[in-house]
Amino acid sequence: MQILGILLVLVLLYALVVGLGLSRVFKRHKTTTKTLMIDDFEYPRDDFDWTTGGYAKVEPSTENQTHGKKCAKVSFFSTQQFYVTPVPGVSPMNSSQVFYSAAGQASWRPEITLDNTSVTKLSVYEWQEYTDLKLDVFNDQIQPVTYYIQIVDSHAFVYKTSGVLTPKKVTNISIPLDELIKERLDLANIRTFKFAVDMAGLPEPLVVYLDNLRLEGDASLPAPKKETPKK
């Protein structure tokens, strides 16, 4: 009789939980997003040796991190500054990091690169199982900063995007990988990730903090349906 009484109590509790919709809450909390880390900047010996060309310094920081205990403090320098000794005879104004407007005005966009030739390698180059590339960036300036991201595959197809970093806040950058497919990139053979900023009219050096560069979402799942606005 005691066993039957316990079973009856359990059945009643289950019915109560389902009736109140609490089971959906529990399921929601158990659901985790499929994630693959590319660089979380936790290991000073392994995560910070991106290619900079001498116009940026990437170093560990415990400020403004969004994941773990560390992030990357990136200081971008002007054409007149170098973090390392410049190569004799090489002018920065011949660099691919200089861009010209239609009016002929030069814009300096120093960049950092993670690829298969940088000391810190882009070890995750198969992206086809995921839906989004994400990166957290804290803008340490009091002005907005324009950022640029470039992604290249092994066939030299290129995807480019840009946006604005809000002053003194974290910007959660999210790039749908479908956008890369539209530019004919092979998600199974990604080779290069570049991050740059536009320093026009901004202080020198320009400092941002990067963290939690990752892939998210499950490409094998059906895309969520878009809700049609009610009339």
C-alpha positions in Angstrom: 0.0 0.0 0.0 2.8 2.4 0.8 4.4 1.8 -2.7 1.0 2.5 -4.3 0.6 5.6 -2.3 4.1 6.9 -3.4 3.3 6.1 -7.0 0.0 8.0 -6.8 1.8 11.0 -5.3 4.4 11.0 -8.1 1.6 10.8 -10.8 -0.2 13.7 -9.2 3.0 15.7 -9.1 3.7 15.0 -12.7 0.2 16.0 -13.7 0.6 19.2 -11.7 3.9 20.1 -13.4 2.5 19.4 -16.9 -0.6 21.4 -16.1 1.3 24.4 -15.0 3.6 24.2 -18.1 6.7 23.8 -15.9 8.0 20.9 -18.0 8.6 23.3 -20.9 10.6 25.5 -18.6 12.8 22.5 -17.5 13.3 21.5 -21.1 14.2 25.0 -22.1 16.9 25.2 -19.4 18.3 21.9 -20.5 18.6 23.0 -24.1 22.1 24.1 -25.0 23.3 25.9 -28.1 25.7 24.0 -30.3 29.0 25.9 -30.0 32.6 25.5 -31.2 35.3 27.8 -29.8 37.8 29.3 -32.3 39.7 31.6 -29.8 38.6 32.5 -26.3 42.0 34.1 -25.4 42.4 32.1 -22.2 46.0 30.9 -22.9 48.7 33.6 -23.3 51.2 31.1 -24.9 48.7 30.0 -27.6 45.9 32.4 -28.3 47.4 35.9 -29.0 49.9 35.5 -31.8 47.7 36.8 -34.6 49.5 38.4 -37.6 49.5 42.2 -37.1 52.0 43.6 -39.6 53.4 45.7 -36.8 50.4 48.0 -36.6 48.6 46.3 -33.7 49.5 44.7 -30.4 47.5 41.8 -29.1 47.9 41.0 -25.4 46.0 39.2 -22.6 43.7 41.3 -20.4 41.4 40.6 -17.5 39.2 43.6 -18.3 36.0 43.6 -20.3 36.0 39.9 -20.9 32.7 38.2 -21.8 33.8 34.5 -21.5 36.3 32.9 -19.1 38.9 34.9 -17.2 40.8 36.6 -20.0 40.2 38.4 -23.3 42.5 40.1 -25.9 43.3 43.7 -25.6 44.1 44.9 -29.1 45.9 48.3 -29.6 45.8 49.5 -33.1 48.5 52.0 -34.2 48.6 54.8 -36.8 50.8 54.8 -40.0 53.4 56.7 -38.0 53.6 54.2 -35.2 54.9 50.6 -35.1 54.6 48.0 -32.3 57.6 46.3 -34.0 60.5 47.8 -36.0 59.3 48.6 -39.6 60.9 46.9 -42.5 63.4 49.3 -44.2 62.1 50.5 -47.6 58.5 49.5 -46.9 56.1 52.4 -46.8 52.8 51.9 -44.9 51.0 54.0 -47.5 51.6 51.1 -49.9 49.9 48.8 -47.5 46.6 47.0 -48.4 45.3 48.5 -45.1 45.0 51.9 -46.7 41.7 52.7 -48.4 40.7 55.6 -50.5 37.3 57.2 -50.8 35.8 58.5 -54.0 37.1 62.0 -53.1 40.6 60.5 -52.8 40.8 60.7 -49.0 43.0 58.0 -47.4 41.5 55.9 -44.6 43.8 53.8 -42.4 42.4 50.4 -41.4 45.0 48.4 -39.4 44.1 44.7 -39.2 44.8 41.5 -37.3 44.7 38.1 -39.0 44.1 34.6 -37.9 44.9 32.0 -40.6 47.0 29.0 -41.3 50.2 31.1 -41.5 49.8 33.1 -38.3 51.7 31.8 -35.2 48.3 31.3 -33.6 46.6 29.1 -36.2 43.0 29.2 -37.4 42.7 25.6 -36.2 38.9 25.5 -36.9 38.4 25.6 -40.6 35.4 23.4 -41.0 32.4 25.6 -40.4 29.6 23.8 -42.3 28.0 22.3 -39.2 27.1 25.7 -37.7 24.8 28.6 -38.5 26.6 31.7 -37.1 30.0 33.1 -36.5 30.1 35.3 -33.4 32.6 37.7 -31.7 32.3 40.0 -28.7 34.1 43.3 -29.0 34.3 46.0 -26.3 35.0 49.5 -27.7 37.2 51.4 -25.2 36.8 54.8 -27.0 34.3 57.5 -26.2 33.5 57.6 -29.9 31.9 55.0 -32.2 34.4 52.8 -34.1 33.8 51.3 -37.5 35.0 47.7 -37.7 35.6 45.5 -40.7 35.7 41.7 -40.9 37.0 39.6 -43.8 36.7 35.9 -44.2 38.5 33.9 -47.0 38.3 30.3 -48.0 40.9 28.0 -49.5 39.7 28.9 -53.0 40.3 32.6 -52.4 36.6 33.5 -52.3 36.1 36.5 -49.9 33.3 37.6 -47.6 33.4 41.1 -46.2 31.2 42.9 -43.7 31.4 46.0 -41.4 29.6 47.7 -38.6 29.8 50.1 -35.7 31.2 49.5 -32.2 29.2 51.4 -29.6 31.4 53.5 -27.3 32.2 51.9 -23.9 30.0 48.9 -24.5 30.3 45.3 -25.8 29.1 44.8 -29.3 28.0 41.2 -30.0 28.8 40.6 -33.6 26.9 37.8 -35.3 27.5 36.8 -38.9 25.0 34.2 -40.4 27.1 31.6 -42.3 24.4 31.7 -45.0 25.9 35.0 -46.0 29.2 33.4 -46.7 27.6 30.7 -48.9 26.0 33.5 -50.9 29.5 34.8 -51.7 30.5 31.2 -52.8 32.7 30.5 -49.8 33.3 26.8 -49.0 32.4 26.4 -45.3 34.4 23.2 -45.1 37.6 25.0 -46.1 37.8 28.4 -44.3 41.4 29.7 -44.2 41.4 33.3 -43.0 39.7 35.6 -40.5 40.6 39.3 -40.4 39.5 42.0 -38.0 40.2 45.7 -38.8 39.2 49.1 -37.5 39.0 52.5 -39.2 41.2 55.0 -37.3 40.2 58.1 -39.2 39.9 60.9 -36.6 40.3 58.6 -33.7 42.9 58.6 -30.9 46.2 56.8 -31.2 46.5 54.0 -30.3 42.9 52.8 -30.6 42.0 50.1 -28.1 39.4 47.4 -28.3 38.9 44.1 -26.4 38.1 40.9 -28.3 36.6 37.8 -26.7 34.7 34.6 -27.4 35.3 34.1 -31.2 33.1 31.1 -31.8 30.7 29.2 -34.1 27.2 28.7 -32.9 24.0 27.0 -34.0 23.2 23.6 -35.6 23.0 23.7 -39.4 21.3 20.3 -39.4 18.2 21.7 -37.7 15.5 23.4 -39.7 15.7 27.1 -39.7 13.2 28.8 -37.3 10.1 30.1 -39.0 9.9 33.9 -39.3 6.8 35.3 -37.6 4.6 37.3 -40.0 3.7 40.7 -38.5 0.0 41.0 -37.5 -2.0 43.5 -39.5 
